[in-house]
Amino acid sequence: MELNIFTSLLALIVIVFLIGISFKRFFKRFPLSIPTRFLSPSSLHSIKELLLFLVTNRETQRRLFITVGVLIVFRLLAYIPLPGINQKAFTAFFNGLAGTLDIGGFFARFSILSLGIMPFLSSCLLIQLLSVVISPLRRATFGGEEGRYKIVRYTYLLTIGVALVQSYWMSVWLDTISGVNIVTMPSVPFRIVATVTLTAACFLLLFLADIINKYGIGNGIAILFISGLFMGLLRQGYRYRHLILEDKIGFFIAVLILVIIIGSLYLAFFFTSRERKIDVKGKRAKKEFTIPLRVSWVADAPLLLSSTIVMLPASLITFSNFPLLLPMASHLTPGTILYVIVEGILLFFCTYIYASIIFQPQYIQNLLQKYNFAVKELEGKEPTSYLDSSLSRILIITIILLFVMPKVSALISSLLPAAKRGIGVIFVGGSTAILIFAGVFFDILSQLEFFYKKNKKGLKKFAVAYVAFDEIEARIKSEYLRGKKIDALVEPLRFTWGIPIRTAIDQYRIYVPEEKVKKARKLLE
């Protein structure tokens, strides 16, 4: 049974109403911290102040120019076609798909960047999942700076293999398309050239991302990823404008779609910027601070897992072509009520399972004890149980966001003419792109807050003393250094909602005055 436009709107109204009631009761019982400057990651500075600082401060200006320059190079590389491809034949073949699948614009000309950074993202998730069954990976995941370096090294090595396999598969696919002469070279040379070129281009993008990490603004991987989405959204926005001018979309529907998108972005950013604060106190010194628990830590990984699992039976049934089971497959296709129910149940379990992979209360408790800290209020529970239950409450919001946000693109598609419904999916960038846009914007503001504090202190010679794996580790260790009379600032480089925490992508750099780097490292050992 397909969900039509009216049932979609009714479902959306009911969901928003239930979410509003649930959140009201949730926040009343378990209040999350809300900054005094609304929607800002800082309790001291507004978004306007941080953005103004970005364009007026010399260091951030230089970093902004470098980031823009890297993005220009990125876009120019996207226009270099893969060798051995007949571009006209490929464009004609892919014309029907380019409007609905090609978000970044790389496939329309089959650029050397067609593989993108997906092998690296896939490797990050694979390493994280493998850590469940491989003990050395598990120890490295919660092994501080040294463990992080091991995870980064393993991730890059795995990326080589994943990139080679994916690029070879793409070359085989291009070479075996029937009825169209896309490849202009003999099969074997083309597959070798295509595999090497696509893999090398993937690592070139990782190099560009590293330049942004060191000299630019934002997390390099996140910036490159979001720029591809943004260019796709601009193209789809242009098509959307033509639909309005050609009267294929009524004024009311156009306004409604705009309201849905803006409202979704607002809600996504609001909940991305929230945190559940855990009060921490010093065992000896009278020092108090908080460590955060965030709704975005698992990113969209649970949604990917649940969607894959729910579609697997239908795919197997379809390929088996067993007549008695084919009706069941039709009920498990995206958009059906049964699919939505099963996906929601699987999303619930996958979220909590994935959270258990990336979040280890005992590790946090060990960190606190090592640096003479303790959780302040335990509600009559053990520290590990208190941390675990606190995160479990936060994950309720995560599940709701991951379940509702993908429905936004489906709702927009149902409001568009049948021939143009693919625009709806890409206009919001796919299932979780709204969350990713909000997350990357939040990450940039958080990094600007670091530069603001660094500039205010007036200390130009700051150097990295330690690179933490996550925000909690960075918070605990930086507070410990401050307790030892060492100025410590944390520069967050996170890809919020794009990838779970504790992967090779995230960096939390702890900066101290240059002359105190050795002392700081010795204290943190």
Secondary structure by P-SEA (a helix, b strand, c coil): ccccaaaaaaaaaaaaaaaaaaaaaaaaacccccccccccccccccaaaaaaaaaccaaaaaaaaaaaaaaaaaaaaaaccccccaaaaaaaaaccccccccccccccccccccccaaaaaaaaaaaaaaccccaaaaaaacccaaaaaaaaaaaaaaaaaaaaaaaaaaaaaaaccccccccccccaaaaaaaaaaaaaaaaaaaaaaaaaaccccccaaaaaaaaaaaaaaaaaaaaaaaaaaaccccaaaaaaaaaaaaaaaaaaaaaaaccbbbbbbbccccccbbbbbbcccccaaaaaaaaaaaaaaaaaaaaaccccaaaaaaaaccccaaaaaaaaaaaaaaaaaaaaaaccaaaaaaaaaaacccccccccccaaaaaaaaaaaaaaaaaaaaacccaaaaaaaaacccccccccccccccccaaaaaaaaaaaaaaaaaaaaaaaaacccccccccccccaaaaaaaaaaaaaaccbbbbbbbccccccccccccccbbbbccccaaaaaaaaac
